[in-house]
Each structure stands twice: as C-alpha cells, then as structure tokens.
Amino acid sequence: MQSTLPAVSVTPERGGPTDPGHDEQLRRGIIATEVTRPAAWLLTLLFLTAIYALPLAQAYLEKHEGEDSSLAELFKRAPTADNLRQVEKGIEDASYAKAWVQPRAQLWLTRLGRVGNKRAVVGHDGWLYFTPGLLHVAGPGFLDHKTQQSRERDALDAGQEAIVADPLQAIAQFQRALAQRGVRLVLLPMPDKAALEPGPLHGRPGPATLSAQNVDYERFLEQVRGLGVAVLDARRSAPSPREKPLYLVQDTHFAPSFMELIARDLAKLVGELGVLPALGEAPALHVVEQPVSRVGDLVDMLKLPDEQQLFQAQSVLVHQVQNESGDEWEPEPAADVLLLGDSFSNIFSLDGMGWGSASGLAPHLALALRRPIDVIAQNDSGAFATRQTLSRELQAGQDRLAGKRVVVWEFASRELSVGDWKAMEFPVPPAVEAK
C-alpha cells in the first residue's frame, strides 16, 4: 500500500534577526546609531583629553624643572628622516610618563613572567643574559655571505653609516700592518655568557660543562690561524669539573676566577711566541684580595625602579695587583706588549664599572708575564673602537706601536655577529719602513 505525504516547503523563513531581507538599510550595510548630545560631548572630551594630557603634562613638568622642551627640537631642524628619528628618540627619552611607568611595568613583568626587554633576557634562578650575545650564539653563521650582506644592507636602510660585516678582512689587514713592524698579533675572542653558561636559560638539569657556540665559530678560528694569527680559545681555559660559575650571575662579563685563568693561559701563549726579550729586572708585583659587590650591568639594562629588591647585589672576591710600594698596577706605554680590549678588559680594573680596580685582565696578564704591558681599552664596539684609537694616534704622529713586540686584541665574540669590521689605516714611520 502506497501512502502519499504532503510536500514540505523548503523555503526558509524570512524576517529573522539575521535576515537582511527585512530591512532595506541593513541590506545596504547601513546601521543607524543614535547618540545623545551629552554622550557625544563626553566622548569627544575624553578623546581630546587622551590626546593632549600627556604632552601638556610633559610641557608643565619640563617648565617646572627648568628644562628645555623636547618638542622644540621638532621646529629647529630640517624634517629629514635622520632628524625626525633623533627628535622622536629625544621625546621618548625625556618622557616623564615613560620614566615612571616603564620601570614599574618591567618589574612586574620580570617578577611574574621572567620577561626581559630588547637588551636583557631573564633566565632561571636570577640569571640574566645580554640579548645580542644570545642571538650571536644561537643565530645564523656570521661568516655566511648572505648574512653579512643582510647586515650591511640593514645598516644603510636604518640611515646608519655603512658597515663591514666580514671580520676576516679586518683581522687580515691588521695582521699585515703589524707584520710590517715585526709585531705579532694575538687574538682573544671572549666567549659570550650564553656560550659557556647556557643552563639557566632553559632551567633543565645537565652537566655544567655543557657549552654552545655560533655555527661558524670553529671555522672562524681555523681561518684566522691560517692567516698566521695566534688565537687563544678562551673556552679551553674553563676548569673541568667546574666548582663555581664562570660568569657573573647578573652581568655580561666573566667571574674574576675565570678571568684569572684566561690571563694565565694568554700569558703562556704570548710567551710561547718567542719574541719577547728577557727583562733585566722584572716588576715586583703581588696581589691583595678584596671583596666587591654590585648588581650587574644587565640589571641596569632592565631599567627597573631604583628601589627594586628583585635582584640583589652579587659579592665576589677580586685580586688587586699592586707594585712593591702597595700602589695599584698601572699600564706602561713604553712596554713591548700592547693589549687592545673592550669591557672584558675593563671590568675589575675600571673603577667606574663598580667591580673594583687594578684587578682585571690587563694587570693579571702583566702579573703572569712578569713584565709591564700597555693598554688601550674601551667599553663596547670591540670590533673597531680600539683599532680606531690606535689608528688615530699613529696618524697624529704618536707612535703607540714603537717598541712593541706583541699586540693582543681582545673583543667580545658577539662582535663577530654585530660588530663593524671596517678597515683602518696604520701608517708606518719612514724609519721603520726603511728596515
């Protein structure tokens, strides 16, 4: 028996809340909104207040403190891209709102989420790392041609001066300039903290001897030695097994005990070159143990409030090098060994860094060599800063290389990935050239 069911309509119901067919304005995408005049005035005032409150407050505070307005610079310079960037940075640096809000916001972010900033990375157990150093260790090979081209292009795109990203060219050129004078070059690339103390970055248990390095680092050492340059691989100076950290917990630099081991190995390498004459009378140097205490430079880079208690000062013992009269060691310009260095050479020696004085790499190298040494050291930009200082002195007629037998060039290894390896001129005096 066959039954017949009534046909069911498949036509959708119309007129629902989402059906645009019921309203011509909705179908045309027009939504009418009614705002009362008081509400409109309130919203307008809130909007204008949000726009003008900060600059007006900034202007008032600058006037109250007797400071020049940071906005005035906008009308004093031509509106070029470089000038506008400088004005923008000036306004940012002078901002009272930023100076109050940013440190407190950073403190809570660091405390609750181990959040750093573009300069400092927060590890476990209070350890801090320098971001450029970490990117050097974990980043692309610094000898890669495309990477070097990209760095040079990025500098130009940012409106900066042209840079040279290839370190081998600068090292080879410096080595040739020194060889003309019969001076030997010793290279000391200082390993980054992330290379030798990576454990606190991930917080996982593992052997303390675990280390990391940029993928091109071994090839770099091999090629530099192929140029006839002596190289100290400071990673080999790390003791095994390790009884204490090699680096300061909250600072970019090494611990004083590791620094002293590097100084001894460096002195051994310099001595093995066989170019230093015996001294008639070695300087009588001795060490005096002194305690120093400070929060590291990476805490400074986080820009936390001055009253912060999240990071406490770290205390270490340094060994200050003194002469027989008890005076602090000082460099000797007439010495036959010259150390070119950056902040790794200045720490524990430059009192302004807060880690003591006459206790760093240079005095301990002099102690291990048992001879005076000369020093040119400048924080940051180890790829070119000290070479530039030396070059300028030579071009001004001050022959800082006179009588030198060995030049030690120390720089942070991260400079291989971020530094400017531009060529320098190192003029040779006619008397030396004639030889």
C-alpha positions in Angstrom: 0.0 0.0 0.0 1.5 3.3 -1.0 0.8 6.4 1.0 1.3 9.9 -0.1 2.7 12.5 2.3 2.1 16.2 1.8 5.1 18.1 0.3 7.2 20.0 2.8 8.1 23.6 1.9 11.9 24.2 1.7 11.5 27.9 1.5 13.4 29.4 4.5 11.5 31.6 6.9 12.2 35.2 6.4 12.2 38.1 8.8 14.5 36.7 11.5 17.0 38.8 13.3 19.8 37.9 10.9 17.8 38.2 7.7 18.9 41.3 5.9 15.9 41.0 3.7 13.6 42.5 6.3 15.3 45.9 6.3 16.5 47.8 3.2 19.1 49.7 5.2 20.7 46.5 6.6 20.8 45.1 3.1 22.8 48.2 2.0 25.1 47.8 5.0 23.8 50.9 6.8 23.4 50.7 10.6 21.8 53.6 12.3 23.2 54.6 15.7 21.7 57.2 17.9 24.0 59.1 20.2 22.6 61.8 22.5 24.3 65.1 22.5 25.7 64.8 26.1 27.2 61.4 25.3 28.8 62.8 22.2 30.3 65.7 24.1 31.6 63.3 26.8 33.2 61.0 24.3 34.8 64.0 22.4 36.2 65.4 25.7 37.6 62.0 26.7 39.2 61.6 23.3 40.8 65.1 23.4 42.0 64.6 27.0 43.7 61.3 26.0 45.5 63.1 23.1 46.6 66.2 24.9 47.0 65.2 28.6 50.5 63.6 28.2 52.1 66.3 26.1 50.6 69.1 28.3 51.7 67.3 31.4 55.2 66.8 29.9 55.4 70.5 29.0 54.3 71.5 32.5 56.9 69.3 34.2 59.7 70.4 31.9 58.8 74.1 32.7 58.6 73.3 36.4 62.1 71.6 36.3 63.6 74.4 34.1 64.2 72.1 31.2 64.0 72.9 27.5 61.0 71.4 25.7 61.8 68.2 23.9 59.2 69.2 21.3 61.0 72.4 20.4 63.7 70.4 18.6 61.0 69.4 16.0 61.0 73.1 14.7 64.7 73.6 14.9 65.8 71.0 12.4 65.1 70.2 8.8 62.4 67.4 8.6 64.8 64.8 7.3 64.4 61.1 8.2 67.5 61.2 10.4 66.5 64.4 12.2 63.0 63.1 12.8 64.4 59.9 14.3 66.6 61.9 16.6 63.7 64.1 17.7 61.5 61.1 18.3 64.2 59.5 20.4 64.7 62.7 22.3 61.0 63.0 23.1 60.9 59.3 24.2 64.0 59.7 26.4 62.6 62.9 28.0 59.2 61.5 28.7 58.2 61.7 32.4 55.4 59.3 31.9 57.7 56.7 30.4 60.2 57.2 33.2 57.6 56.4 35.8 55.5 53.7 34.1 58.2 51.6 32.3 60.4 50.6 35.3 57.4 49.6 37.3 55.7 47.7 34.5 59.1 46.0 33.7 59.5 45.0 37.4 56.1 43.2 37.5 56.7 41.6 34.1 60.1 40.3 35.2 58.8 39.1 38.6 55.7 37.3 37.4 56.8 36.1 33.9 60.6 36.3 33.7 60.1 38.8 30.9 63.1 40.8 29.9 63.5 43.5 27.3 65.3 44.0 24.0 68.7 44.1 25.8 68.4 41.6 28.6 67.0 38.1 28.8 65.8 36.7 32.1 66.9 33.1 32.8 66.2 30.9 35.8 67.4 31.4 39.4 68.1 35.1 38.9 70.5 34.7 35.9 70.4 37.4 33.2 71.8 37.4 29.7 72.7 40.0 27.1 70.4 39.7 24.2 73.0 40.4 21.4 75.2 37.8 22.9 72.5 35.2 23.0 71.5 36.0 19.4 75.1 35.6 18.3 75.4 32.1 19.9 72.0 30.9 18.6 71.8 32.9 15.4 73.0 32.3 11.8 76.6 31.8 10.9 78.4 35.1 10.9 80.7 34.1 8.1 77.7 33.4 5.8 77.9 35.8 2.8 74.2 36.4 2.6 74.0 37.1 6.4 76.8 39.6 6.0 75.2 41.3 3.1 71.9 41.5 5.0 73.6 43.2 8.0 75.3 45.7 5.7 72.0 46.4 3.9 70.1 46.8 7.2 72.5 49.4 8.4 72.0 51.5 5.3 68.2 51.1 5.5 68.3 52.3 9.1 70.1 55.5 8.0 73.4 54.5 9.6 76.8 54.7 8.2 77.9 51.8 6.0 79.5 48.9 7.9 81.7 46.0 7.1 80.3 42.7 8.4 83.2 40.4 7.5 85.6 40.1 10.4 88.3 38.2 8.5 89.1 41.2 6.2 89.8 43.4 9.2 91.8 40.8 11.1 94.0 40.1 8.0 94.5 43.8 7.3 95.5 44.4 10.9 97.9 41.4 10.9 99.6 42.7 7.8 100.0 46.2 9.2 101.6 44.8 12.4 103.8 42.4 10.5 105.3 45.3 8.6 106.7 46.4 12.0 107.7 43.0 13.1 104.9 42.8 15.7 102.9 39.6 16.3 99.1 39.7 16.7 97.3 37.5 19.2 93.5 37.3 19.0 91.4 36.8 22.1 87.6 36.5 21.2 85.9 36.4 24.6 83.1 33.8 24.7 79.7 35.0 25.5 78.0 34.1 28.7 75.3 32.2 26.8 78.0 30.0 25.2 79.6 28.7 28.5 76.7 29.1 30.9 73.6 28.1 28.9 72.0 26.0 31.7 70.0 28.8 33.5 68.5 29.8 30.1 66.4 26.6 29.9 66.5 25.6 33.5 66.9 21.9 32.8 69.4 19.8 34.8 72.5 18.9 32.9 76.3 18.8 33.1 78.0 22.1 34.0 80.5 21.6 31.2 77.7 21.9 28.5 78.6 24.8 26.1 77.3 26.2 22.9 78.7 28.5 20.1 77.8 30.1 16.8 77.8 27.5 14.0 80.7 29.4 12.2 82.9 29.8 15.3 85.2 26.8 14.8 85.6 27.6 11.1 86.5 31.2 12.1 89.2 30.1 14.4 90.7 27.8 11.8 90.7 30.5 9.1 92.3 33.1 11.5 95.1 30.7 12.4 95.5 30.1 8.7 96.3 33.9 8.4 99.3 33.4 10.7 97.5 34.9 13.7 97.9 33.3 17.1 94.5 32.7 18.8 93.6 31.9 22.4 90.4 29.9 22.5 89.2 31.1 26.0 86.7 28.2 26.2 89.7 25.9 26.9 90.6 27.9 30.0 87.4 26.7 31.7 88.3 24.2 34.5 86.8 20.7 34.5 85.0 19.9 36.6 83.6 23.3 37.4 83.3 24.2 41.0 81.9 27.7 40.5 80.2 29.7 37.7 82.4 31.1 35.0 80.3 34.3 34.7 78.7 36.8 37.0 75.0 36.0 37.5 73.5 39.4 36.6 76.3 40.8 34.5 77.5 40.3 30.9 81.1 39.6 32.0 83.1 36.7 33.4 83.7 35.9 37.1 87.1 37.1 38.4 88.3 33.5 38.9 87.7 32.6 35.2 89.3 35.9 34.1 92.5 35.0 36.0 92.6 31.6 34.3 92.3 33.2 30.9 95.1 35.7 31.8 97.5 32.9 32.7 96.7 31.0 29.5 97.1 34.2 27.5 100.5 34.8 29.1 101.6 31.3 28.3 100.6 31.7 24.6 102.4 35.1 24.4 105.5 33.6 25.9 105.5 30.7 23.5 105.7 33.1 20.5 109.4 33.5 21.4 109.5 37.2 20.5 109.7 38.8 24.0 113.3 39.5 25.2 114.2 38.7 28.8 113.9 41.7 31.2 116.9 42.7 33.2 114.6 43.3 36.2 111.0 42.0 36.4 108.5 44.3 38.1 107.8 43.2 41.7 104.0 42.6 41.6 101.8 41.0 44.2 98.0 40.6 44.7 95.7 41.7 47.5 92.3 40.0 47.9 89.4 42.5 48.1 85.7 42.0 48.3 83.5 43.8 45.8 79.7 43.9 45.5 77.3 45.2 42.8 74.2 44.4 40.8 75.3 43.5 37.3 75.1 45.7 34.2 72.2 43.6 33.0 70.1 44.7 35.9 70.8 48.3 34.8 69.7 47.4 31.3 66.4 46.1 32.6 65.8 49.7 33.8 63.9 48.7 37.0 63.0 51.1 39.7 65.9 52.2 41.8 64.2 50.7 44.9 63.8 47.3 43.3 64.5 44.3 45.5 64.1 41.6 42.9 67.8 41.4 42.1 70.3 41.7 45.0 73.9 42.7 44.6 76.4 39.9 44.0 79.5 39.7 46.1 82.8 38.4 44.7 86.4 38.4 45.7 88.9 40.1 43.3 92.7 40.1 43.5 94.0 43.6 43.1 97.5 43.7 41.5 99.9 46.1 43.3 103.5 47.0 43.0 106.1 46.7 45.7 105.1 50.0 47.2 101.5 48.9 47.6 100.2 51.1 44.8 97.7 49.9 42.2 99.1 48.5 39.0 99.1 50.9 36.0 99.8 50.3 32.3 103.2 51.3 30.9 103.1 53.0 27.4 106.7 52.0 26.7 106.0 48.3 27.3 106.6 45.8 24.5 103.2 44.2 24.8 100.0 46.1 24.0 96.5 44.9 25.0 93.6 46.2 22.9 90.4 45.4 24.7 86.7 46.2 25.4 84.7 45.9 28.6 86.0 42.4 29.3 89.4 44.1 29.7 88.0 47.0 31.7 85.9 45.0 34.2 87.6 44.6 37.6 90.1 47.4 36.5 87.9 50.4 35.6 86.6 51.7 38.9 83.6 53.2 37.3 82.2 49.8 36.3 81.7 49.0 40.0 83.7 45.8 40.3 87.0 47.1 41.7 90.2 48.5 40.3 93.5 47.1 39.1 92.1 43.6 39.3 91.2 42.8 35.7 92.7 41.1 32.6 95.5 43.6 32.0 97.0 43.6 35.4 96.7 39.9 35.7 98.3 39.4 32.3 101.2 41.6 33.5 101.4 39.6 36.6 101.6 36.3 34.7 104.1 37.6 32.1 106.2 39.3 34.9 106.6 42.3 32.7 104.9 45.7 32.1 102.2 46.0 29.4 100.5 48.9 27.6 96.7 49.0 27.4 94.1 50.7 25.1 90.6 49.6 26.3 87.2 51.0 25.6 83.8 49.6 26.6 81.7 48.3 23.6 82.4 48.2 19.9 85.5 45.9 20.3 85.4 45.2 16.5 86.7 48.7 15.7 86.9 51.1 18.7 90.4 50.3 20.0 91.8 49.8 16.5 90.4 53.2 15.6 92.0 54.8 18.7 95.3 53.2 17.8 95.0 54.3 14.1 94.2 57.9 15.1 97.2 58.1 17.4 99.5 56.8 14.7 98.1 59.3 12.1 98.6 62.1 14.6 102.3 61.2 14.9 102.1 59.4 18.2 103.7 56.1 17.5 101.9 53.9 20.1 103.4 50.8 18.4 107.0 51.9 18.9 109.0 49.1 20.6 106.0 46.8 20.6 106.6 43.0 20.0 103.1 41.7 20.6 99.6 43.1 20.3 96.8 41.2 22.0 93.4 42.1 20.5 90.6 41.1 22.9 86.9 41.6 21.9 83.6 40.0 22.8 82.8 37.2 20.5 79.3 38.6 19.8 81.1 41.3 17.8 81.6 38.7 15.1 77.9 38.9 14.5 77.1 42.5 15.3 80.3 44.5 15.0 81.6 46.9 12.4 84.8 45.4 11.0 85.8 48.4 8.9 89.4 48.8 7.7 91.8 51.2 9.4 95.0 52.9 8.4 98.1 52.1 10.5 100.9 54.3 9.0 104.4 53.1 9.3 107.1 55.7 10.2 109.7 56.1 7.5 112.5 54.8 9.8 110.6 51.6 10.4 109.6 51.3 6.8 113.2 51.6 5.7 114.1 48.5 7.7 
